[in-house]
């Protein structure tokens, strides 16, 4: 799905009032029914993570951490069956999963008298049953399963969706009998920074030659696309020639402005693929 820059800004403006719970996706779908849920979730995730980056420092001061922890301890005593940690995160406009990490770190520091290592914290967030306090374990679990932008569950889902779309891309190439090398094969050949697919025989898409394809299971907004251009796409272009980037969840259509320089954008596998002959540029 391609959105104009103005359409994207309208959606992003509406998202400013939302917190990253599963319920917010229902609100988004009701407000923007013509857009797919995967596109809306991807945009919301991008915008919310940007919001957190702007404000995260205020949540990590010693004073803020102590305040959150004491408020949590007090709320658990008076409302033990309520989702107090989830409510606290919402009240102070902080990601539930990030709030869970802050409270867990503070709890373990109090219990053990020292700061726990990152692997220990991560393992407990992934598996709350490892947390020695059953009530805290339950509240941590509530935060991680309700956060649609941060946390171990989200990381797992994003990884699975990314792999799913890479498999889809390879299947589409095989359906058209196109010969290619994937990222694993390229790394085995000694390449350290590669796109997902290198075509052994180039193709033409909408009149443009394509030597490589990159799969992005996300929405292409201006900030992330600019980062990808600087850190990945131009590097691929320098090494392998012109290529195609597929943003499976859509992108801002004005960003598809480098076609003449050799980087095309798409939101699905192209339907008008023409296989070229090596060295001739002719189909």
Secondary structure as GFF3:
##gff-version 3
##sequence-region A 1 283
A	DSSP	beta_strand	2	3	.	.	.	ID=ss1
A	DSSP	alpha_helix	5	15	.	.	.	ID=ss2
A	DSSP	alpha_helix	22	31	.	.	.	ID=ss3
A	DSSP	alpha_helix	37	59	.	.	.	ID=ss4
A	DSSP	alpha_helix	62	78	.	.	.	ID=ss5
A	DSSP	alpha_helix	84	91	.	.	.	ID=ss6
A	DSSP	alpha_helix	96	112	.	.	.	ID=ss7
A	DSSP	alpha_helix	118	126	.	.	.	ID=ss8
A	DSSP	three_ten_helix	128	130	.	.	.	ID=ss9
A	DSSP	alpha_helix	134	146	.	.	.	ID=ss10
A	DSSP	alpha_helix	152	175	.	.	.	ID=ss11
A	DSSP	beta_strand	180	182	.	.	.	ID=ss12
A	DSSP	alpha_helix	183	188	.	.	.	ID=ss13
A	DSSP	beta_strand	197	205	.	.	.	ID=ss14
A	DSSP	beta_strand	208	216	.	.	.	ID=ss15
A	DSSP	alpha_helix	222	228	.	.	.	ID=ss16
A	DSSP	pi_helix	229	233	.	.	.	ID=ss17
A	DSSP	alpha_helix	234	240	.	.	.	ID=ss18
A	DSSP	beta_strand	243	247	.	.	.	ID=ss19
A	DSSP	beta_strand	251	252	.	.	.	ID=ss20
A	DSSP	three_ten_helix	253	255	.	.	.	ID=ss21
A	DSSP	three_ten_helix	259	261	.	.	.	ID=ss22
A	DSSP	beta_strand	263	266	.	.	.	ID=ss23
A	DSSP	beta_strand	274	275	.	.	.	ID=ss24
###
